[in-house]
Each structure stands twice: as structure tokens, then as C-alpha cells.
Amino acid sequence: MDRSDVTAFVALGANLGHAAQALRGALEALNETPGIRVVRASSLYRTAPIQSTGPDYVNAVAEVSTSLNAMALLDALQAIEHHAGRERPYRNAPRTLDLDLLLFGEARIDSPRLTVPHPRMRQRAFVLVPLAEIAPSQVSAAQSSAVADQAIEKL
């Protein structure tokens, strides 16, 4: 990692089409994007939709090292989603691919386009369980306990 690189964490999810394949493809696309290197990725997990309908989701979290700033990283994530056929017809709609920037170094960002840390990440087992797998220091025991009632299955 370069001195100027930032460690960021990205949540990946999909519940339309070949979801697991979409996540693997997204990890490859992230790694092929200039300025982004995938350091590690969690296992894949299956979860039921939250505040939505449709098939179960496949989720994961990736740690990336990036020389991009947070907005450029967000643009890259959205470009990968778009390439995977992501549409946004309504909030929490089923999706071919969803990439969320969870953490960007120690940054606190609150802008119309981006909030970091991700505002709902500590409420979601589908984020905290895979995040704890690859970066246990990012998830406290209290946070894990708070989502223990949410069903999640390692694939």
C-alpha cells in the first residue's frame, strides 16, 4: 500500500440473476479499476431482503486499498453497478448488483451523494457478519449482538 492509499470497505449485494457470479464479477471489476486494489474479500452470505421483496440476497464485503478520493471511488462503484445492469426504479428495489461504500479510512463524510460511515451498516447482519470475517476490529461485540436475530447463512 502506498503512503497515499486509503483502506476502504465496500459492501456487495445482489438478488437478481446469478447473484454470486455478479459479486465475483464485481470483485474482478474493482481489482481492474485503476487506483483500486482488492486486498481481501469475505465469504459469500445469503440473507432475506430487508424492507423489500424478491429473492434472497447474496452479500459480501471487500477491503480495498485505493488512491482514489471517496467521490471518485463512489463513481467507480456506480460505474460497475451500471455495467452490471443496475437499475434504480424505487428505493430498496431488487438489484443485479449493489455496491455500497461503508468506510473510507477514518473519514466522516456527509454530503448529498455520500455518507461515510454508511448510515445503516451497523444495523445490518449482511454487512457486519462479512465485515467481521475480514476485519474483526471494525465490528464490536455489541454491534454483532444487535444484529444476532437477523438470519444470515454462509455459502
KENUVEX-604304 format. One record per residue (C-alpha): residue number from 0; residue in three letters; x, y, z. Coordinates in steps of 0.02 Angstrom, whole numbers, plus 32768, in hexadecimal, padded with zeros to 4 digits. Layout:
BEGIN
NUM:ALA:X:Y:Z
...
***
This chain:
BEGIN
0:MET:8000:8000:8000
1:ASP:8040:80AB:7FCF
2:ARG:804B:8130:8057
3:SER:7FC1:818F:7FFF
4:ASP:7F4E:80F8:7FEE
5:VAL:7EB4:80E9:805B
6:THR:7E67:8049:809E
7:ALA:7DAE:8044:8074
8:PHE:7D27:7FC1:808C
9:VAL:7CA2:7F9E:800A
10:ALA:7C01:7F39:8023
11:LEU:7BCB:7ED0:7F8E
12:GLY:7B1D:7E8B:7F76
13:ALA:7AAB:7E45:7EEE
14:ASN:7A06:7DE8:7EE4
15:LEU:79DC:7DE3:7E2B
16:GLY:7A28:7D70:7DA9
17:HIS:7AC4:7D10:7DDA
18:ALA:7AE6:7D6F:7E7B
19:ALA:7B82:7D13:7EB4
20:GLN:7BCD:7D24:7E06
21:ALA:7BA2:7DDD:7E06
22:LEU:7C02:7DF6:7EA9
23:ARG:7C99:7D98:7E68
24:GLY:7C95:7E01:7DC9
25:ALA:7C88:7EA0:7E30
26:LEU:7D22:7E6F:7E94
27:GLU:7D81:7E53:7DF1
28:ALA:7D43:7EFA:7DAD
29:LEU:7D79:7F52:7E4D
30:ASN:7E27:7F06:7E40
31:GLU:7E34:7F38:7D89
32:THR:7E05:7FEE:7DAC
33:PRO:7E9D:8061:7DAD
34:GLY:7EBE:809F:7E5D
35:ILE:7E63:800E:7EB3
36:ARG:7EAC:7F6B:7EF3
37:VAL:7E43:7EE7:7F4A
38:VAL:7EA4:7EB5:7FE7
39:ARG:7E2C:7E30:8023
40:ALA:7D77:7DFD:8010
41:SER:7D03:7DA2:8088
42:SER:7CA8:7D02:8066
43:LEU:7C00:7D10:8010
44:TYR:7B65:7D13:807E
45:ARG:7AAB:7CFB:805B
46:THR:7A2A:7D6D:80AF
47:ALA:7973:7D94:809B
48:PRO:7946:7E40:8056
49:ILE:7931:7ECA:80D9
50:GLN:78A5:7F49:80BC
51:SER:788F:7EFE:800F
52:THR:784D:7E69:7FB0
53:GLY:789B:7DF2:7F34
54:PRO:7917:7D63:7F3B
55:ASP:7998:7D50:7FC5
56:TYR:7A35:7DB9:7FB6
57:VAL:7AE7:7D7E:7FA5
58:ASN:7B5A:7DF5:8006
59:ALA:7C12:7E0E:8029
60:VAL:7C8A:7E96:8062
61:ALA:7D31:7EC3:8011
62:GLU:7DC3:7F22:8058
63:VAL:7E15:7F8D:7FD3
64:SER:7EAF:7FF9:7FCE
65:THR:7E92:8092:7F63
66:SER:7EEC:812D:7F28
67:LEU:7E43:8177:7EF4
68:ASN:7DE8:81F5:7F5E
69:ALA:7D40:81C1:7FA7
70:MET:7CD6:8210:7F1D
71:ALA:7D41:81C3:7E93
72:LEU:7D32:811A:7EE9
73:LEU:7C74:8132:7EF3
74:ASP:7C73:815B:7E38
75:ALA:7CD6:80BC:7E14
76:LEU:7C5D:8054:7E7D
77:GLN:7BC7:809E:7E22
78:ALA:7C18:8080:7D79
79:ILE:7C31:7FC8:7DA5
80:GLU:7B7A:7FBE:7DDE
81:HIS:7B41:8010:7D3C
82:HIS:7BAA:7F98:7CD3
83:ALA:7B56:7F07:7D31
84:GLY:7AAA:7F49:7CFE
85:ARG:7A7C:7F9E:7DA2
86:GLU:79DA:7FFF:7D9A
87:ARG:7990:806B:7E24
88:PRO:78D3:806B:7E05
89:TYR:78AA:8085:7EBF
90:ARG:78FC:807E:7F6A
91:ASN:7935:7FCE:7F9D
92:ALA:7904:7F85:7EF4
93:PRO:794B:7ED9:7ECA
94:ARG:79F2:7EEF:7E73
95:THR:7A70:7E9B:7E02
96:LEU:7AFD:7EEA:7E66
97:ASP:7B0C:7F62:7EF8
98:LEU:7BB3:7FAA:7F2F
99:ASP:7BB4:8018:7FCA
100:LEU:7C48:8076:800F
101:LEU:7C46:804B:80C9
102:LEU:7CE6:8098:810A
103:PHE:7D6C:8105:80BC
104:GLY:7E02:8108:812F
105:GLU:7DD5:8171:81C7
106:ALA:7D6F:81EB:815E
107:ARG:7CC7:822E:8193
108:ILE:7C66:8268:80FA
109:ASP:7BB8:82B0:80F7
110:SER:7B8A:82F0:804B
111:PRO:7AEF:82E1:7FDF
112:ARG:7B42:8253:7F7D
113:LEU:7BA3:81F8:8003
114:THR:7B9D:81D6:80BD
115:VAL:7C31:817C:810C
116:PRO:7C2F:8119:8179
117:HIS:7B98:80CF:8121
118:PRO:7B02:8105:8189
119:ARG:7AAE:8059:8199
120:MET:7B45:7FE6:8199
121:ARG:7B40:7FC7:8256
122:GLN:7A8A:7F8E:8249
123:ARG:7AA6:7F06:81C7
124:ALA:7AE7:7E56:81E5
125:PHE:7B07:7E47:812A
126:VAL:7B8B:7ECF:813F
127:LEU:7BCE:7EAF:81EE
128:VAL:7BE6:7DF2:81E0
129:PRO:7C51:7DF7:8141
130:LEU:7CAA:7E94:817F
131:ALA:7CD6:7E3C:8223
132:GLU:7D18:7DA8:81BF
133:ILE:7D9C:7E10:8165
134:ALA:7DB5:7EA1:81E0
135:PRO:7D80:7E6C:828F
136:SER:7DC0:7F0F:82DB
137:GLN:7D3A:7F6D:8279
138:VAL:7CA8:7F15:82D3
139:SER:7C8B:7F17:838E
140:ALA:7C3A:7E8C:83F2
141:ALA:7BA8:7F01:8418
142:GLN:7B8E:7F23:835F
143:SER:7B91:7E69:8338
144:SER:7B14:7E47:83C4
145:ALA:7AA0:7ECE:8383
146:VAL:7A89:7E71:82DD
147:ALA:7A91:7DBF:8320
148:ASP:79D6:7DA5:8300
149:GLN:79EB:7DC5:8244
150:ALA:79F9:7D23:81E2
151:ILE:7A99:7D12:817C
152:GLU:7AE3:7C76:812C
153:LYS:7B96:7C61:80F2
154:LEU:7B9B:7C14:8044
***
